[in-house]
Structures are given as structure tokens and as C-alpha cells.
Amino acid sequence: MNETALELVTSDGVRLRGRQWGPGNDAAACVVLVHGFAASSSDAKVVAVAEALASTGHAVVAVDSRGHGASGGAATLGDVERLDVAAAVDATGSGAVVLVGASMGAIGVLRHAVAPEHTRSIVGIVTVSCPARWTLPRNARGLLSAGLTHTPPGRWAARRYLGVRIADPGPRPAPPEQLVPQVRVPLAVIHGRTDPFIPVSDAEVLYGKAQAPRRLDLVEGMGHAFEPESIAPVLAAVDWILNQR
């Protein structure tokens, strides 16, 4: 399978590293794949999704989001990551582009889709494990996530032990439930029924507020973000989006 390295620069000057897969100019479409928190374009679960998409005839572009992997900058948990998505979209060249984002990456693709600087035509969006609101479960994982991202010791620990550089928090932007009504392309919402971080009800909220055409896939046995159980639903969602044209 054809795979090459990418190096991109965002409009705010952050240098991103990534990878691309697939048949190049003969691709049915290009999928921009955006990973979640503490992952990267070389994460095994991200690569598995990318290779599955490429094996069905799609070109795939994935970058290490800012603050992650080999990229520069600092993570903003989906807010300024819209500029990373924009740079990845620009790297696809011409043709149909589908955005697929998981968790933090899902927030980034939604924010890119409604941003005024969005200049390329996107034919559809797939969100995987996307929160609807800025809430976390009241359990050990939720408390750990809040501590890692919203306290100085947590951000230090994230950098030291997870390799993720997190920016100091600023004002919270609009949550995804306020973004999806503005999306003007087909939207597929995928969520695991056993997601330990984001409840299924968040996926139902996003689906309920999205404009048609829309699709909801609640996956049995699937946890959070890109998991083996997410591959088949992602492939089906991308095909569904391309069939809407």
C-alpha cells in the first residue's frame, strides 16, 4: 500500500507532521482522518482505520494534531485544531473530501466545517465519539481527564508521560451541539455503546440537532474513539456520504 510522509504548515505557523495513504489521483475520494487526544497519525488504531479506507479506494491524509506526536504547537482540545484540519484538507489537492474525526478530532472537524476561513469544499463529515457538551463523566476517568487538561500539574503530567503539550486554557468555545446545526453537508455520527468517557446520549443530541441528510450509528461493543469496532461503521459512513452527492 502506498504510504508517504507529510510535512505541513498551518495558517498560524504551526509545523505539522503526518502521513498519507492510498491510490493518489485514482482515489474515489480523499478522507482527512483526525485523531483524538493523546494519539497521532502513527497510532496503531489510527493507522488501522486509514489502511482500511485506503484498501477500499480512498486516499487518506492524517496529521499529528498540534501538541501531539511529531508536530509543533500546543493542543487546544479541538478549538484551534480547526487550522490543522484546514492544512490537511489543503494537502489533499482537488476532488471530494470527507472529514473523519474522533473525540478531540471530531470537535476539530466540526469547528473547521463552520469556520469562516473554511475555503475548500467538504462533501461530508463523520464524527466518532464526539461530545455534545463540555461535561465529563463523574468517574475516575472523567476526573483524570479534567485534571490532565485543566490544571498545571495535569498539563505537566500530560507532557511528561503522554507526550502531549497542552495550551493554557482560555475561554471555552461553543460546544459541538451548537456547531452541528450550522453544518451544511451530510453528517454521520458514530458512537460506541460502551464508551467510558462520552455517554451515548451525547451522540443522540448531535444527531437530533443536525440537518438532513444525517446518520446515527450506535455500535455495540465499541469504546472510545478509533477502535477496531469503529472501522466498519466508518467505512459505511464514508460510502453513505459519497452516495449523497
DOPARO-356982 format. One record per atom (N, C-alpha, C): atom name; residue number from 1; x, y, z; residue in one letter. Coordinates in steps of 0.05 Angstrom, whole numbers. Each point is the difference from the previous one (the first is absolute). Layout:
N
('CA',NUM,(X,Y,Z),'A');
...
***
This chain:
245
('N',1,(17,-24,0),'M');
('CA',1,(-17,24,0),'M');
('C',1,(18,25,0),'M');
('N',2,(-7,19,-17),'N');
('CA',2,(16,25,-3),'N');
('C',2,(-4,17,25),'N');
('N',3,(23,6,13),'E');
('CA',3,(-1,17,24),'E');
('C',3,(24,19,-1),'E');
('N',4,(-5,26,5),'T');
('CA',4,(22,19,0),'T');
('C',4,(-3,19,23),'T');
('N',5,(22,13,8),'A');
('CA',5,(0,19,22),'A');
('C',5,(-9,27,-10),'A');
('N',6,(-11,16,18),'L');
('CA',6,(-9,27,-6),'L');
('C',6,(12,19,20),'L');
('N',7,(5,24,-9),'E');
('CA',7,(7,22,17),'E');
('C',7,(-15,25,-9),'E');
('N',8,(-16,11,17),'L');
('CA',8,(-17,23,-7),'L');
('C',8,(4,23,20),'L');
('N',9,(-8,24,-8),'V');
('CA',9,(0,23,18),'V');
('C',9,(-27,12,0),'V');
('N',10,(-11,5,24),'T');
('CA',10,(-27,11,2),'T');
('C',10,(1,30,-5),'T');
('N',11,(-24,12,-2),'S');
('CA',11,(-2,29,-6),'S');
('C',11,(11,16,24),'S');
('N',12,(1,-11,24),'D');
('CA',12,(12,15,22),'D');
('C',12,(29,-9,6),'D');
('N',13,(12,-14,-19),'G');
('CA',13,(29,-5,1),'G');
('C',13,(9,-25,15),'G');
('N',14,(-19,-18,7),'V');
('CA',14,(8,-24,14),'V');
('C',14,(8,-22,-21),'V');
('N',15,(23,-12,5),'R');
('CA',15,(9,-21,-18),'R');
('C',15,(-11,-27,8),'R');
('N',16,(-13,-13,-19),'L');
('CA',16,(-13,-26,5),'L');
('C',16,(14,-22,-15),'L');
('N',17,(1,-23,12),'R');
('CA',17,(10,-24,-13),'R');
('C',17,(-24,-20,-3),'R');
('N',18,(1,-16,-21),'G');
('CA',18,(-21,-19,-4),'G');
('C',18,(6,-20,-21),'G');
('N',19,(-21,-14,-10),'R');
('CA',19,(4,-21,-19),'R');
('C',19,(-24,0,-19),'R');
('N',20,(5,-11,-24),'Q');
('CA',20,(-22,-4,-19),'Q');
('C',20,(2,-28,-12),'Q');
('N',21,(-23,-11,-6),'W');
('CA',21,(-2,-27,-11),'W');
('C',21,(-18,1,-24),'W');
('N',22,(3,-20,-17),'G');
('CA',22,(-21,-4,-21),'G');
('C',22,(10,2,-28),'G');
('N',23,(-19,0,-18),'P');
('CA',23,(6,-2,-29),'P');
('C',23,(5,26,-14),'P');
('N',24,(2,22,15),'G');
('CA',24,(6,26,-13),'G');
('C',24,(-22,10,-17),'G');
('N',25,(6,7,-25),'N');
('CA',25,(-19,13,-18),'N');
('C',25,(-23,-19,-8),'N');
('N',26,(2,-26,5),'D');
('CA',26,(-21,-18,-7),'D');
('C',26,(-19,-5,23),'D');
('N',27,(2,15,21),'A');
('CA',27,(-16,-4,24),'A');
('C',27,(-29,8,-5),'A');
('N',28,(-18,-16,12),'A');
('CA',28,(-29,7,-2),'A');
('C',28,(-5,26,15),'A');
('N',29,(14,5,22),'A');
('CA',29,(-2,24,16),'A');
('C',29,(24,1,18),'A');
('N',30,(4,23,12),'C');
('CA',30,(21,3,21),'C');
('C',30,(-13,3,27),'C');
('N',31,(9,-16,19),'V');
('CA',31,(-10,2,27),'V');
('C',31,(21,12,17),'V');
('N',32,(-6,22,14),'V');
('CA',32,(18,12,20),'V');
('C',32,(-8,-12,27),'V');
('N',33,(19,-15,11),'L');
('CA',33,(-4,-15,25),'L');
('C',33,(13,15,23),'L');
('N',34,(-16,7,20),'V');
('CA',34,(10,17,22),'V');
('C',34,(-3,-16,26),'V');
('N',35,(23,-5,13),'H');
('CA',35,(1,-16,24),'H');
('C',35,(-10,14,24),'H');
('N',36,(-3,-14,22),'G');
('CA',36,(-8,11,26),'G');
('C',36,(23,7,18),'G');
('N',37,(-7,8,25),'F');
('CA',37,(20,8,19),'F');
('C',37,(20,-23,6),'F');
('N',38,(26,8,1),'A');
('CA',38,(22,-18,7),'A');
('C',38,(5,-21,-22),'A');
('N',39,(-11,3,-23),'A');
('CA',39,(6,-19,-23),'A');
('C',39,(18,15,-20),'A');
('N',40,(3,-11,-24),'S');
('CA',40,(16,13,-21),'S');
('C',40,(-6,-15,-26),'S');
('N',41,(11,10,-22),'S');
('CA',41,(-4,-13,-26),'S');
('C',41,(14,-27,-1),'S');
('N',42,(18,-6,18),'S');
('CA',42,(14,-26,0),'S');
('C',42,(-11,-19,21),'S');
('N',43,(-21,9,15),'D');
('CA',43,(-13,-18,19),'D');
('C',43,(-11,-24,-15),'D');
('N',44,(3,-24,12),'A');
('CA',44,(-8,-24,-14),'A');
('C',44,(-30,0,-7),'A');
('N',45,(-17,11,18),'K');
('CA',45,(-29,0,-6),'K');
('C',45,(-7,20,-22),'K');
('N',46,(14,22,-1),'V');
('CA',46,(-4,19,-22),'V');
('C',46,(10,-12,-26),'V');
('N',47,(23,-12,0),'V');
('CA',47,(10,-13,-24),'V');
('C',47,(-19,-22,-10),'V');
('N',48,(-12,-15,18),'A');
('CA',48,(-18,-21,-9),'A');
('C',48,(-24,11,-15),'A');
('N',49,(-11,23,10),'V');
('CA',49,(-22,13,-14),'V');
('C',49,(9,11,-27),'V');
('N',50,(23,13,0),'A');
('CA',50,(11,11,-25),'A');
('C',50,(4,-22,-21),'A');
('N',51,(12,-22,8),'E');
('CA',51,(6,-22,-19),'E');
('C',51,(-26,-12,-10),'E');
('N',52,(-20,-2,17),'A');
('CA',52,(-26,-11,-9),'A');
('C',52,(-13,18,-21),'A');
('N',53,(2,26,5),'L');
('CA',53,(-11,19,-20),'L');
('C',53,(15,-1,-26),'L');
('N',54,(27,-1,2),'A');
('CA',54,(16,-1,-24),'A');
('C',54,(-5,-26,-16),'A');
('N',55,(-5,-22,14),'S');
('CA',55,(-4,-25,-13),'S');
('C',55,(-26,-1,-16),'S');
('N',56,(-18,19,6),'T');
('CA',56,(-26,1,-15),'T');
('C',56,(1,22,-22),'T');
('N',57,(24,11,-5),'G');
('CA',57,(3,18,-22),'G');
('C',57,(1,30,6),'G');
('N',58,(1,6,26),'H');
('CA',58,(2,28,8),'H');
('C',58,(28,9,6),'H');
('N',59,(7,24,-7),'A');
('CA',59,(25,12,10),'A');
('C',59,(-6,9,29),'A');
('N',60,(20,-1,17),'V');
('CA',60,(-3,8,28),'V');
('C',60,(23,18,8),'V');
('N',61,(-6,22,14),'V');
('CA',61,(19,18,11),'V');
('C',61,(-5,1,30),'V');
('N',62,(21,-4,16),'A');
('CA',62,(-2,3,29),'A');
('C',62,(25,15,10),'A');
('N',63,(-4,19,18),'V');
('CA',63,(22,15,11),'V');
('C',63,(0,-4,31),'V');
('N',64,(24,4,11),'D');
('CA',64,(1,3,29),'D');
('C',64,(-11,27,7),'D');
('N',65,(-21,2,15),'S');
('CA',65,(-11,26,8),'S');
('C',65,(20,15,17),'S');
('N',66,(-3,26,1),'R');
('CA',66,(18,17,15),'R');
('C',66,(3,-10,29),'R');
('N',67,(25,0,9),'G');
('CA',67,(5,-9,27),'G');
('C',67,(2,-30,2),'G');
('N',68,(-3,-15,-22),'H');
('CA',68,(0,-29,0),'H');
('C',68,(22,-11,-18),'H');
('N',69,(10,-23,6),'G');
('CA',69,(18,-14,-18),'G');
('C',69,(24,17,-8),'G');
('N',70,(6,1,-26),'A');
('CA',70,(23,15,-10),'A');
('C',70,(-7,28,-8),'A');
('N',71,(-25,9,4),'S');
('CA',71,(-8,27,-7),'S');
('C',71,(8,20,21),'S');
('N',72,(1,26,-8),'G');
('CA',72,(6,21,19),'G');
('C',72,(-25,10,13),'G');
('N',73,(2,23,14),'G');
('CA',73,(-23,13,12),'G');
('C',73,(-9,-13,25),'G');
('N',74,(-24,9,9),'A');
('CA',74,(-12,-11,25),'A');
('C',74,(-29,-5,-5),'A');
('N',75,(-10,-22,12),'A');
('CA',75,(-27,-9,-5),'A');
('C',75,(-20,19,14),'A');
('N',76,(-22,5,-14),'T');
('CA',76,(-22,16,11),'T');
('C',76,(-26,-17,2),'T');
('N',77,(3,-26,-2),'L');
('CA',77,(-22,-19,4),'L');
('C',77,(-23,3,-19),'L');
('N',78,(7,7,-25),'G');
('CA',78,(-20,1,-21),'G');
('C',78,(-6,28,-11),'G');
('N',79,(9,21,13),'D');
('CA',79,(-7,27,-8),'D');
('C',79,(17,9,-23),'D');
('N',80,(25,8,5),'V');
('CA',80,(18,10,-21),'V');
('C',80,(8,-23,-18),'V');
('N',81,(-5,-25,8),'E');
('CA',81,(6,-23,-18),'E');
('C',81,(-15,2,-26),'E');
('N',82,(-20,18,-2),'R');
('CA',82,(-14,4,-26),'R');
('C',82,(20,9,-21),'R');
('N',83,(22,14,8),'L');
('CA',83,(20,9,-19),'L');
('C',83,(17,-24,-9),'L');
('N',84,(4,-20,18),'D');
('CA',84,(14,-24,-8),'D');
('C',84,(-17,-15,-21),'D');
('N',85,(-26,-1,5),'V');
('CA',85,(-18,-13,-20),'V');
('C',85,(2,14,-26),'V');
('N',86,(0,27,0),'A');
('CA',86,(1,15,-24),'A');
('C',86,(25,-6,-16),'A');
('N',87,(23,-2,14),'A');
('CA',87,(25,-6,-14),'A');
('C',87,(0,-28,-12),'A');
('N',88,(-12,-19,14),'A');
('CA',88,(-3,-27,-10),'A');
('C',88,(-18,-1,-25),'A');
('N',89,(-22,15,1),'V');
('CA',89,(-18,2,-23),'V');
('C',89,(15,12,-24),'V');
('N',90,(15,21,5),'D');
('CA',90,(15,13,-23),'D');
('C',90,(20,-20,-12),'D');
('N',91,(10,-19,16),'A');
('CA',91,(19,-19,-10),'A');
('C',91,(-12,-22,-18),'A');
('N',92,(-27,-1,-1),'T');
('CA',92,(-13,-21,-15),'T');
('C',92,(-1,6,-30),'T');
('N',93,(5,25,-8),'G');
('CA',93,(-3,7,-28),'G');
('C',93,(-30,3,-7),'G');
('N',94,(-7,-5,-25),'S');
('CA',94,(-28,3,-9),'S');
('C',94,(-15,-26,6),'S');
('N',95,(-26,2,-4),'G');
('CA',95,(-17,-24,3),'G');
('C',95,(-16,1,26),'G');
('N',96,(-17,-20,3),'A');
('CA',96,(-18,-1,23),'A');
('C',96,(16,-6,26),'A');
('N',97,(-7,14,21),'V');
('CA',97,(13,-4,26),'V');
('C',97,(-21,-6,21),'V');
('N',98,(5,-21,15),'V');
('CA',98,(-16,-8,23),'V');
('C',98,(17,3,25),'V');
('N',99,(-11,13,21),'L');
('CA',99,(14,3,25),'L');
('C',99,(-9,-21,20),'L');
('N',100,(19,-15,12),'V');
('CA',100,(-7,-20,21),'V');
('C',100,(17,7,24),'V');
('N',101,(-14,8,22),'G');
('CA',101,(14,7,24),'G');
('C',101,(-10,-15,24),'G');
('N',102,(18,-8,18),'A');
('CA',102,(-7,-15,24),'A');
('C',102,(5,17,25),'A');
('N',103,(-20,2,17),'S');
('CA',103,(3,14,26),'S');
('C',103,(10,28,-4),'S');
('N',104,(23,7,10),'M');
('CA',104,(11,27,-4),'M');
('C',104,(1,7,-30),'M');
('N',105,(7,-20,-17),'G');
('CA',105,(1,4,-28),'G');
('C',105,(-27,6,-12),'G');
('N',106,(-21,-12,11),'A');
('CA',106,(-28,6,-9),'A');
('C',106,(-7,29,5),'A');
('N',107,(8,10,23),'I');
('CA',107,(-5,28,6),'I');
('C',107,(15,18,-20),'I');
('N',108,(25,-8,-7),'G');
('CA',108,(15,15,-19),'G');
('C',108,(-13,1,-28),'G');
('N',109,(-10,-23,-9),'V');
('CA',109,(-11,0,-27),'V');
('C',109,(-27,16,-1),'V');
('N',110,(-15,-2,21),'L');
('CA',110,(-25,16,1),'L');
('C',110,(7,30,0),'L');
('N',111,(19,7,16),'R');
('CA',111,(7,29,2),'R');
('C',111,(12,10,-27),'R');
('N',112,(15,-17,-14),'H');
('CA',112,(10,7,-26),'H');
('C',112,(-23,4,-20),'H');
('N',113,(-20,-18,2),'A');
('CA',113,(-22,1,-20),'A');
('C',113,(-16,25,2),'A');
('N',114,(-1,13,24),'V');
('CA',114,(-17,24,3),'V');
('C',114,(17,25,2),'V');
('N',115,(27,-2,-3),'A');
('CA',115,(18,23,3),'A');
('C',115,(-1,17,-24),'A');
('N',116,(2,27,3),'P');
('CA',116,(0,18,-23),'P');
('C',116,(24,-4,-18),'P');
('N',117,(23,-11,10),'E');
('CA',117,(23,-4,-17),'E');
('C',117,(-2,-26,-16),'E');
('N',118,(-21,-15,4),'H');
('CA',118,(-4,-25,-15),'H');
('C',118,(-5,7,-29),'H');
('N',119,(19,-8,-17),'T');
('CA',119,(-1,8,-29),'T');
('C',119,(-4,-24,-19),'T');
('N',120,(8,-23,8),'R');
('CA',120,(-3,-24,-17),'R');
('C',120,(-27,-12,4),'R');
('N',121,(-11,-12,-21),'S');
('CA',121,(-26,-13,1),'S');
('C',121,(3,-27,13),'S');
('N',122,(-15,-4,22),'I');
('CA',122,(-1,-26,14),'I');
('C',122,(-27,-13,-7),'I');
('N',123,(0,-26,-7),'V');
('CA',123,(-24,-13,-8),'V');
('C',123,(-14,-14,23),'V');
('N',124,(13,-3,23),'G');
('CA',124,(-13,-13,22),'G');
('C',124,(19,-2,24),'G');
('N',125,(-12,-6,23),'I');
('CA',125,(14,-2,25),'I');
('C',125,(-9,-25,15),'I');
('N',126,(20,-14,12),'V');
('CA',126,(-6,-22,18),'V');
('C',126,(13,7,27),'V');
('N',127,(-17,0,21),'T');
('CA',127,(10,3,27),'T');
('C',127,(0,-27,14),'T');
('N',128,(21,-5,15),'V');
('CA',128,(2,-25,16),'V');
('C',128,(5,8,29),'V');
('N',129,(-18,-9,17),'S');
('CA',129,(3,6,29),'S');
('C',129,(2,29,6),'S');
('N',130,(-17,16,-12),'C');
('CA',130,(1,29,4),'C');
('C',130,(-17,8,23),'C');
('N',131,(10,17,18),'P');
('CA',131,(-17,11,21),'P');
('C',131,(-20,20,-11),'P');
('N',132,(-23,3,13),'A');
('CA',132,(-19,21,-8),'A');
('C',132,(4,25,17),'A');
('N',133,(7,-5,25),'R');
('CA',133,(3,22,19),'R');
('C',133,(27,-2,15),'R');
('N',134,(7,22,14),'W');
('CA',134,(26,0,15),'W');
('C',134,(-4,-12,27),'W');
('N',135,(-7,-25,1),'T');
('CA',135,(-3,-14,25),'T');
('C',135,(16,-26,-1),'T');
('N',136,(9,-10,23),'L');
('CA',136,(14,-26,1),'L');
('C',136,(-14,-18,20),'L');
('N',137,(1,-26,-3),'P');
('CA',137,(-13,-18,19),'P');
('C',137,(12,3,27),'P');
('N',138,(-17,-4,20),'R');
('CA',138,(9,2,28),'R');
('C',138,(11,-27,9),'R');
('N',139,(22,-8,-13),'N');
('CA',139,(13,-25,8),'N');
('C',139,(30,5,-1),'N');
('N',140,(16,-21,5),'A');
('CA',140,(29,3,2),'A');
('C',140,(12,11,-26),'A');
('N',141,(-10,-11,-23),'R');
('CA',141,(11,9,-26),'R');
('C',141,(-7,29,-5),'R');
('N',142,(-25,8,7),'G');
('CA',142,(-8,28,-4),'G');
('C',142,(17,19,17),'G');
('N',143,(5,-7,25),'L');
('CA',143,(16,16,18),'L');
('C',143,(29,2,-10),'L');
('N',144,(10,-23,-10),'L');
('CA',144,(28,0,-10),'L');
('C',144,(2,19,-25),'L');
('N',145,(-20,-2,-18),'S');
('CA',145,(1,17,-24),'S');
('C',145,(-1,29,8),'S');
('N',146,(-18,7,19),'A');
('CA',146,(-2,28,8),'A');
('C',146,(27,10,13),'A');
('N',147,(11,-17,16),'G');
('CA',147,(26,7,13),'G');
('C',147,(22,4,-20),'G');
('N',148,(1,-18,-20),'L');
('CA',148,(22,2,-20),'L');
('C',148,(-2,26,-16),'L');
('N',149,(-24,8,-7),'T');
('CA',149,(-4,21,-20),'T');
('C',149,(-4,28,13),'T');
('N',150,(-8,1,25),'H');
('CA',150,(-9,26,11),'H');
('C',150,(16,8,25),'H');
('N',151,(22,-14,7),'T');
('CA',151,(16,9,22),'T');
('C',151,(29,0,-9),'T');
('N',152,(17,18,12),'P');
('CA',152,(28,1,-8),'P');
('C',152,(14,-27,6),'P');
('N',153,(-4,-13,23),'P');
('CA',153,(13,-26,4),'P');
('C',153,(-9,-21,-21),'P');
('N',154,(-25,2,-7),'G');
('CA',154,(-11,-19,-19),'G');
('C',154,(13,4,-28),'G');
('N',155,(3,25,-8),'R');
('CA',155,(12,6,-26),'R');
('C',155,(30,-8,1),'R');
('N',156,(13,3,22),'W');
('CA',156,(27,-9,3),'W');
('C',156,(2,-30,-3),'W');
('N',157,(-19,-14,13),'A');
('CA',157,(0,-30,-2),'A');
('C',157,(-7,-9,-28),'A');
('N',158,(-18,14,-14),'A');
('CA',158,(-7,-7,-27),'A');
('C',158,(25,2,-19),'A');
('N',159,(15,21,5),'R');
('CA',159,(24,4,-17),'R');
('C',159,(21,-21,6),'R');
('N',160,(4,-6,26),'R');
('CA',160,(22,-18,8),'R');
('C',160,(-7,-29,-7),'R');
('N',161,(-25,-8,6),'Y');
('CA',161,(-7,-29,-2),'Y');
('C',161,(-15,-7,-25),'Y');
('N',162,(-15,19,-12),'L');
('CA',162,(-15,-6,-24),'L');
('C',162,(12,13,-25),'L');
('N',163,(20,18,4),'G');
('CA',163,(12,13,-23),'G');
('C',163,(-18,20,-13),'G');
('N',164,(-20,11,15),'V');
('CA',164,(-19,20,-10),'V');
('C',164,(5,27,13),'V');
('N',165,(4,20,-17),'R');
('CA',165,(4,27,10),'R');
('C',165,(-27,15,-1),'R');
('N',166,(-11,8,22),'I');
('CA',166,(-27,12,2),'I');
('C',166,(3,29,6),'I');
('N',167,(-14,17,-16),'A');
('CA',167,(1,29,5),'A');
('C',167,(-15,6,25),'A');
('N',168,(7,23,13),'D');
('CA',168,(-15,10,23),'D');
('C',168,(-29,4,-9),'D');
('N',169,(-19,-7,17),'P');
('CA',169,(-28,3,-9),'P');
('C',169,(-9,29,-3),'P');
('N',170,(-16,5,-20),'G');
('CA',170,(-12,27,-4),'G');
('C',170,(-30,-2,3),'G');
('N',171,(-15,20,-10),'P');
('CA',171,(-29,-2,1),'P');
('C',171,(-10,-24,-17),'P');
('N',172,(-20,-14,11),'R');
('CA',172,(-10,-23,-15),'R');
('C',172,(-15,8,-25),'R');
('N',173,(6,-12,-22),'P');
('CA',173,(-15,6,-25),'P');
('C',173,(-27,-14,1),'P');
('N',174,(-16,5,-20),'A');
('CA',174,(-27,-12,-2),'A');
('C',174,(4,-30,0),'A');
('N',175,(-17,-15,14),'P');
('CA',175,(2,-29,0),'P');
('C',175,(-11,-12,-26),'P');
('N',176,(7,-25,-6),'P');
('CA',176,(-9,-12,-26),'P');
('C',176,(-30,1,-4),'P');
('N',177,(-16,-2,20),'E');
('CA',177,(-29,1,-4),'E');
('C',177,(-9,27,-13),'E');
('N',178,(16,21,3),'Q');
('CA',178,(-6,25,-13),'Q');
('C',178,(13,2,-28),'Q');
('N',179,(18,-18,-6),'L');
('CA',179,(13,0,-26),'L');
('C',179,(-16,-16,-21),'L');
('N',180,(-10,-23,8),'V');
('CA',180,(-12,-18,-20),'V');
('C',180,(-24,13,-15),'V');
('N',181,(-16,17,12),'P');
('CA',181,(-22,12,-16),'P');
('C',181,(10,17,-23),'P');
('N',182,(26,9,2),'Q');
('CA',182,(11,17,-21),'Q');
('C',182,(13,-16,-22),'Q');
('N',183,(3,-26,3),'V');
('CA',183,(13,-17,-20),'V');
('C',183,(-19,-3,-24),'V');
('N',184,(10,5,-23),'R');
('CA',184,(-17,0,-24),'R');
('C',184,(6,-24,-19),'R');
('N',185,(14,-20,10),'V');
('CA',185,(6,-24,-15),'V');
('C',185,(-10,-24,15),'V');
('N',186,(-3,-23,-13),'P');
('CA',186,(-8,-24,14),'P');
('C',186,(17,-6,25),'P');
('N',187,(-12,-7,22),'L');
('CA',187,(14,-5,25),'L');
('C',187,(-7,-28,10),'L');
('N',188,(21,-16,5),'A');
('CA',188,(-4,-27,12),'A');
('C',188,(12,1,28),'A');
('N',189,(-16,-9,19),'V');
('CA',189,(8,0,28),'V');
('C',189,(4,-29,9),'V');
('N',190,(24,-7,8),'I');
('CA',190,(7,-27,9),'I');
('C',190,(7,1,29),'I');
('N',191,(-11,-19,16),'H');
('CA',191,(6,1,29),'H');
('C',191,(-1,-29,11),'H');
('N',192,(19,-6,17),'G');
('CA',192,(0,-26,13),'G');
('C',192,(-19,-2,23),'G');
('N',193,(-15,-21,2),'R');
('CA',193,(-19,-4,22),'R');
('C',193,(15,-4,27),'R');
('N',194,(25,-8,-1),'T');
('CA',194,(15,-4,25),'T');
('C',194,(22,22,3),'T');
('N',195,(-4,23,-12),'D');
('CA',195,(19,22,3),'D');
('C',195,(2,8,30),'D');
('N',196,(24,-1,12),'P');
('CA',196,(3,7,28),'P');
('C',196,(2,30,6),'P');
('N',197,(3,16,-21),'F');
('CA',197,(4,29,3),'F');
('C',197,(-25,16,-7),'F');
('N',198,(-12,-6,-23),'I');
('CA',198,(-21,16,-10),'I');
('C',198,(-25,-17,-2),'I');
('N',199,(-23,7,13),'P');
('CA',199,(-23,-17,-1),'P');
('C',199,(-14,0,-27),'P');
('N',200,(-14,-22,-5),'V');
('CA',200,(-14,-3,-26),'V');
('C',200,(-20,23,-4),'V');
('N',201,(-10,11,22),'S');
('CA',201,(-20,22,-3),'S');
('C',201,(12,24,-14),'S');
('N',202,(27,4,2),'D');
('CA',202,(12,23,-15),'D');
('C',202,(-2,-4,-30),'D');
('N',203,(4,-25,-9),'A');
('CA',203,(-3,-6,-29),'A');
('C',203,(-29,5,-8),'A');
('N',204,(-19,-7,16),'E');
('CA',204,(-28,4,-7),'E');
('C',204,(-7,30,-1),'E');
('N',205,(13,16,17),'V');
('CA',205,(-4,29,-1),'V');
('C',205,(11,11,-26),'V');
('N',206,(24,-8,-7),'L');
('CA',206,(12,10,-25),'L');
('C',206,(-17,-7,-24),'L');
('N',207,(-8,-26,-1),'Y');
('CA',207,(-17,-9,-22),'Y');
('C',207,(-26,16,-1),'Y');
('N',208,(-12,4,23),'G');
('CA',208,(-25,14,1),'G');
('C',208,(1,29,-9),'G');
('N',209,(24,13,3),'K');
('CA',209,(3,28,-8),'K');
('C',209,(11,4,-27),'K');
('N',210,(9,-22,-13),'A');
('CA',210,(12,2,-27),'A');
('C',210,(-22,3,-21),'A');
('N',211,(7,13,-22),'Q');
('CA',211,(-17,2,-23),'Q');
('C',211,(1,-25,-16),'Q');
('N',212,(-21,-6,-15),'A');
('CA',212,(1,-23,-19),'A');
('C',212,(16,8,-24),'A');
('N',213,(14,-20,-12),'P');
('CA',213,(0,-29,7),'P');
('C',213,(19,-5,24),'P');
('N',214,(-9,-18,17),'R');
('CA',214,(16,-6,24),'R');
('C',214,(-3,-30,5),'R');
('N',215,(19,-10,16),'R');
('CA',215,(1,-29,5),'R');
('C',215,(10,-5,28),'R');
('N',216,(-11,-19,15),'L');
('CA',216,(9,-6,27),'L');
('C',216,(5,-30,2),'L');
('N',217,(24,-7,9),'D');
('CA',217,(8,-28,3),'D');
('C',217,(11,-4,28),'D');
('N',218,(-16,-14,17),'L');
('CA',218,(8,-6,27),'L');
('C',218,(11,-29,0),'L');
('N',219,(26,-3,6),'V');
('CA',219,(14,-25,-6),'V');
('C',219,(3,-17,26),'V');
('N',220,(-11,-24,-1),'E');
('CA',220,(3,-18,23),'E');
('C',220,(29,-8,4),'E');
('N',221,(9,-1,25),'G');
('CA',221,(27,-9,6),'G');
('C',221,(22,20,-6),'G');
('N',222,(-7,24,-9),'M');
('CA',222,(20,20,-7),'M');
('C',222,(4,19,23),'M');
('N',223,(26,6,6),'G');
('CA',223,(7,19,21),'G');
('C',223,(2,28,-12),'G');
('N',224,(23,13,6),'H');
('CA',224,(4,28,-6),'H');
('C',224,(19,3,-24),'H');
('N',225,(-8,18,-18),'A');
('CA',225,(17,9,-23),'A');
('C',225,(5,-23,-19),'A');
('N',226,(23,0,-14),'F');
('CA',226,(6,-20,-20),'F');
('C',226,(7,-26,13),'F');
('N',227,(-18,-19,-2),'E');
('CA',227,(4,-27,10),'E');
('C',227,(-5,-20,-23),'E');
('N',228,(8,-25,3),'P');
('CA',228,(-6,-19,-22),'P');
('C',228,(-29,-1,-7),'P');
('N',229,(-18,3,19),'E');
('CA',229,(-29,-1,-5),'E');
('C',229,(-10,25,-16),'E');
('N',230,(17,21,-1),'S');
('CA',230,(-9,24,-15),'S');
('C',230,(6,-1,-29),'S');
('N',231,(17,-19,-9),'I');
('CA',231,(9,0,-28),'I');
('C',231,(-23,-5,-19),'I');
('N',232,(-16,-20,4),'A');
('CA',232,(-22,-6,-19),'A');
('C',232,(-20,23,0),'A');
('N',233,(-9,11,23),'P');
('CA',233,(-18,23,-1),'P');
('C',233,(12,24,-15),'P');
('N',234,(26,5,4),'V');
('CA',234,(12,23,-14),'V');
('C',234,(0,-5,-30),'V');
('N',235,(7,-23,-9),'L');
('CA',235,(-1,-6,-29),'L');
('C',235,(-28,3,-11),'L');
('N',236,(-20,-10,15),'A');
('CA',236,(-28,3,-9),'A');
('C',236,(-9,29,-1),'A');
('N',237,(9,16,20),'A');
('CA',237,(-8,28,1),'A');
('C',237,(12,15,-23),'A');
('N',238,(25,-5,-7),'V');
('CA',238,(13,14,-22),'V');
('C',238,(-14,-7,-26),'V');
('N',239,(-6,-26,-4),'D');
('CA',239,(-15,-8,-25),'D');
('C',239,(-27,14,-1),'D');
('N',240,(-14,1,23),'W');
('CA',240,(-26,13,1),'W');
('C',240,(2,29,-8),'W');
('N',241,(20,14,10),'I');
('CA',241,(4,29,-7),'I');
('C',241,(5,3,-30),'I');
('N',242,(17,-17,-11),'L');
('CA',242,(6,3,-28),'L');
('C',242,(-24,-7,-18),'L');
('N',243,(-18,-17,10),'N');
('CA',243,(-24,-6,-15),'N');
('C',243,(-21,22,2),'N');
('N',244,(4,19,18),'Q');
('CA',244,(-19,23,2),'Q');
('C',244,(4,20,-22),'Q');
('N',245,(23,-1,-14),'R');
('CA',245,(6,21,-20),'R');
('C',245,(-17,-4,-25),'R');
***
